[in-house]
C-alpha cells in the first residue's frame, strides 16, 4: 500500500513539481524539496506512535513530493556543474543513486 501511494504521488505530482521547479531557482527548489522530505520524515514517528495508517500514508506522500522536487532540481544543477560535453556521464551517474533512494 505504501509503495502504491508513493507511485501514485509520483504519477500525479510530476507535472506540478516540474512547473514549481521551473518557477523557483535551483537552490530554492532544492530547499523546498528538502523541506517537504524532512516534514514527511518527522511526521512518520508520530504516525507510528498513534498507529494511524492514514497519517503514515500522508507522510509517505509528503516525502514523495520532496523527492520529486529534488529529482527535478538535481538535473539542471548537475548540468551546470561541469562541461556540457560530460553532462550525459554525470546525469547517468546521478540516476541510479536517486532511484535507489525512493
C-alpha positions in Angstrom: 0.0 0.0 0.0 2.8 2.4 0.8 4.5 1.7 -2.5 1.2 2.4 -4.3 0.8 5.7 -2.6 4.4 6.7 -3.4 3.9 5.7 -7.1 0.6 7.5 -7.3 2.1 10.7 -5.9 5.0 10.4 -8.4 2.4 10.0 -11.2 0.3 12.9 -10.2 3.0 15.2 -8.8 5.4 15.1 -11.7 3.8 17.9 -13.7 3.0 20.3 -10.8 6.5 19.5 -9.5 8.0 20.4 -12.8 6.2 23.7 -13.1 7.1 24.6 -9.5 10.7 23.6 -10.2 10.7 25.8 -13.2 9.3 28.8 -11.3 11.8 28.6 -8.5 15.6 28.9 -8.8 17.5 25.6 -8.5 18.6 26.4 -4.9 15.0 27.3 -3.9 13.6 24.1 -5.4 16.2 22.1 -3.5 15.4 23.8 -0.2 11.6 23.3 -0.7 12.2 19.6 -1.7 14.4 19.1 1.4 11.7 20.8 3.5 8.9 18.5 2.2 11.2 15.5 2.7 12.0 16.5 6.3 8.4 17.3 7.2 7.3 13.9 5.9 10.1 12.2 7.8 9.2 14.0 11.1 5.5 13.0 10.7 6.4 9.3 10.3 7.3 8.9 14.0 4.1 10.4 15.5 2.0 8.5 12.9 3.7 5.2 14.0 3.1 6.0 17.7 -0.6 6.8 17.1 -1.0 3.7 15.0 -2.7 5.9 12.4 -2.1 4.4 8.9 -3.7 7.4 7.1 -1.2 9.8 8.7 1.6 7.3 7.8 0.5 7.4 4.2 0.3 11.2 4.3 3.9 11.3 5.5 4.9 9.0 2.7 3.1 11.2 0.2 4.8 14.3 1.6 8.2 12.6 1.3 7.4 11.6 -2.3 6.7 15.2 -3.1 10.0 16.2 -1.7 11.8 13.5 -3.8 10.0 14.8 -6.9 11.3 18.3 -6.3 14.8 17.1 -5.5 15.0 15.0 -8.6 13.7 17.8 -10.8 16.1 20.3 -9.3 19.1 17.9 -9.4 19.1 17.6 -13.2 19.8 21.3 -14.0 22.1 21.5 -11.0 24.2 18.6 -12.3 24.1 20.2 -15.8 25.7 23.4 -14.5 28.5 21.6 -12.5 30.8 20.9 -15.4 31.3 21.0 -19.1 28.4 20.4 -21.4 30.1 17.5 -23.2 30.3 15.4 -20.0 26.7 16.1 -18.8 25.4 12.7 -20.0 28.1 10.9 -17.9 27.2 13.0 -14.8 23.4 12.5 -15.4 23.8 8.8 -15.8 25.8 8.7 -12.5 23.1 10.6 -10.7 20.1 8.4 -11.8 21.0 5.2 -10.0 21.5 7.0 -6.7 18.2 8.8 -6.9 16.3 5.6 -8.0 17.7 3.5 -5.1 16.6 6.1 -2.6 12.9 6.0 -3.4 
